[in-house]
Amino acid sequence: MALTGYHLFVTDCQLRGCFKPAYRRGWCTTHYRRVIRYGGPGPIGPMGKADSLENRYLDAVHILGACHIWCGSISKNGYGTIGYKNRKIYATHAAFFLAYGHFPYGHITWLCDNRKLCVRVDHLQSSSSDDPGHHSAESG
């Protein structure tokens, strides 16, 4: 079977570093689908989880007044969540982990009025299940 002129001019994807054959408009199939779906080709390789927890966390946090509001994924019960080691964890736990290097002991309580979505570490307090009212004397 003879090759037509089209097959002689197969080029690589126009994204620097991607060597897959071009599919449409100079993009490989992966990057073309990302352009159509998201408006841009995105990174080379898998999207989202390839980035570090810290970068994904910072991309989803917006500073609003004194609080740092979680604008990423939200669970059915209203708490912010983020993927970590093939599972979902609460955004407040991720904030605690990134600030102190370990996950909180017990559950998280807030010292501000933005319950569930504030992830500012200064506004979070880890309290064990043995002492649920640990900060009640401080808050009045």
Summary of the structure (lengths in Angstrom):
residues: 140
radius of gyration: 22.6
end to end distance: 84.5
largest distance: 84.5
contacts: 333
relative contact order: 0.10
helix: 27%
strand: 22%
